[in-house]
Every structure is written in structure tokens, then in C-alpha cells.
Amino acid sequence: MRTVHASVEVAAPPSAAWALYADTARTPAWVPFVEEVLETSGPLEVGMIYRERTRLLGATAVNTWRVIELEPERRRVEVSRDLGIDSRLTITFEPTGRGTRIRQVTELRSRLPRPFAWAHELVGAAG
């Protein structure tokens, strides 16, 4: 399994940062490798499913994500099983003195046999 960590501090309260992430259809406006959100099953809630087209390392793919945990303005967890890899994305929102720290942790577990799984996870982490 490969784990990728990213974080950023924004000069906005958690409610404003959350509003950006909660509007799944607008993700391509601020995530460079997401080309298009193809569909969503409804508003952001546990069980919501969305499909997005991404471009990583020059390759286009379509991934389906399902929201499995949701704590508004605090935490969002979603999973995908596309492209032979099990992915879990956890996004947290933490108030700071100057705004909000947004952290993303992505866990990738390839279903390919080793040693191919290692390379598969590495490519998945490149996003």
C-alpha cells in the first residue's frame, strides 16, 4: 500500500473551505488533474456517488467515488475501486489562527500481483 499526504492552509474559515469541497461538480475548477465531473448521484451525503474524468501522466481515466463518511466542515472520506486499485481519500478541515488547514490523505492498494503492484501504486500516487 502507498500513502500520499498533502496539506494547505487557506485564509478562510472551515465553512468556506468546506463549501468549496462540498460542491463536487466544480472540482475541475481547482483540481488540475480532474478534467470533468461526469455525474453525481445527488447532494453531498454519505452514499453519494460521483464519476470524474482525470488525466494523470498523459493518460485519461474515469473513476467512480463513493462517500462513506461525512462530518460537515470537519471530515470527508470516499473510496474508489477503479483501474485495479483500491483508493481511500480522507479530507480533513482544521481551524487555525489564520484560517483552515486542509489535509488530504490518499491510500492506494493495487490489486495486481507483486512486484507489479508497487509500480501500479506509484503511478496512482503521481496524481
Stockholm file with secondary structure:
# STOCKHOLM 1.0

chainA/1-127         MRTVHASVEVAAPPSAAWALYADTARTPAWVPFVEEVLETSGPLEVGMIYRERTRLLGATAVNTWRVIELEPERRRVEVSRDLGIDSRLTITFEPTGRGTRIRQVTELRSRLPRPFAWAHELVGAAG
#=GR chainA/1-127 SS CEEEEEEEEESSCHHHHHHHHHCGGGGGGTCTTEEEEEEESSSSSTTCEEEEEEEETTEEEEEEEEEEEEETTTEEEEEECGGGEEEEEEEEEEECSSSEEEEEEEEEEECSCTTHHHHHHHHHHTC
#=GC SS_cons         CEEEEEEEEESSCHHHHHHHHHCGGGGGGTCTTEEEEEEESSSSSTTCEEEEEEEETTEEEEEEEEEEEEETTTEEEEEECGGGEEEEEEEEEEECSSSEEEEEEEEEEECSCTTHHHHHHHHHHTC
//
